[in-house]
Amino acid sequence: MGAAAAGGRPRGRLPTLPLRGGGSWVTAEHTIIELNGHKPPLTYKRFQAIISRMELPKKPVSTVISQQMETCKVDIQENHDDVYGVPSLEELGFPTDGLAPAVWQGGETEALARLDKHLERKAWVANYERPRMNANSLLASPTGLSPYLRFGCLSCRLFYYRLWELYKKVKRNSTPPLSLYGQLLWREFFYTAATNNPKFDRMEGNPICIQIPWDRNPEALAKWAEGKTGFPWIDAIMTQLRQEGWIHHLARHAVACFLTRGDLWISWESGVRVFDELLLDADFSVNAGSWMWLSCSAFFQQFFHCYCPVGFGRRTDPSGDYVKRYLPKLKGFPSRYIYEPWNAPESVQKAAKCIIGVDYPKPMVNHAETSRLNIERMKQIYQQLSRYRGLCLLASVPSCVEDLSAPVTDSASGQGCSTGTVMRLSQADQASPKRKHEGAEELCAEELYKRAKVTGLPAPEMPGKNS
């Protein structure tokens, strides 16, 4: 763990970890890639299977203490601060008028204080389960750690072993489940996948990325990036990102799906660049890998799962407090209309002092129509891949209806398939979706990730209601 540079670009070799297997300890050292036939595992399931056979990561080095620093003597000149001091935002040329206080304070001291708070929840560590998501989950937490891991303010090894030690103390030496380290393991998975792939953040020339003929629409991209899509749920997320430099991982799923295969059909590469600019925890491998995943360009093929930009927000925060916090123009709307204010009667809009199309934009797309169109486009692309490669991923493509019944969970898995408002399998296909798709993922993934360029596909007709 911790094999990458601070920016998340993996070095040529992941850390060496002793292999454990067959009830005996093997002294020779191996890497994850070596144990996978000298190539990165491209499914999370395979990745977990490999690390489950490996010894624990090396422990972090000891903390530097004051006594060790006493022998370090450096003459400090009077102009030291002028020459070596940290420049202010104004000196760097950034505007500061109206700038709100920082939500995330930098530095190792803050990171370690947050780690202590994170680990105070002993009951959570001992009885780890995915918490249900609610409106408060969407706000920056005083125990959030991702920016500190990204900048190296917090050692991932230290985080790992603090969790490990606390779990064993509370659970009386029981072995912690892999799910406890979800945040760290997904990070390592994408680091591993990006190893020796300099085109990991691009579509062209990327050997694991499906070549999809995305649209080029700078105007639509700008509306998405600036939080002016006309969908309050999407716009609130993008506004929080721009103001605070962080958004919840399920919020990232929602806006990523909207930009790519869900609504706007714009390349995931554009999303990578926006997140890289605005996210405090933007990380080369995790950022690009997550965008490929959520756009169904790599790692994940269930393209018929699609987040709804209205229903997902409504289920997460029925009162709309999150939207009202980041889009104060809409705070006068009753919760009934907060996620789709364009449906509010004119009298309600006037009472809210916000006329849709004047004070707040109309929705830039018809989600019901565009999402169905884009699912059909993805279906054609995967059919082409199946035809060229002999794959069986489309043995049954389900019809789609929106599922608003299942509870939202604050999943640490990073998968955009079963959380939020998704497209649900038709009744005939619900018997065992896992059985249908899990085998295809494991058996066909390596072949699917070979570069398959799909271009010149005809625009499909709008599928019927029951297609």
Salt bridges, closest charged atoms under 4 A:
GLU34 OE2 - ARG13 NH1 3.08
GLU110 OE2 - ARG114 NE 2.90
ASP116 OD1 - ARG162 NH2 2.89
GLU188 OE2 - ARG187 NH1 3.39
ASP201 OD1 - ARG202 NE 3.74
GLU204 OE1 - ARG451 NH2 2.93
GLU204 OE2 - LYS453 NZ 3.92
ASP215 OD1 - ARG377 NH2 3.37
GLU219 OE2 - LYS223 NZ 3.84
GLU226 OE1 - LYS228 NZ 3.74
ASP263 OD2 - HIS367 ND1 2.73
ASP281 OD2 - ARG252 NH2 2.83
GLU340 OE2 - ARG314 NH2 2.71
GLU346 OE2 - LYS350 NZ 3.23
GLU402 OE2 - HIS367 NE2 3.70
ASP403 OD1 - ARG424 NH1 3.93
ASP410 OD1 - HIS248 NE2 2.84
ASP410 OD1 - HIS249 NE2 3.92
ASP429 OD1 - LYS436 NZ 3.15
GLU438 OE2 - LYS45 NZ 3.47
GLU447 OE2 - ARG389 NH1 3.94
GLU447 OE1 - LYS450 NZ 3.02
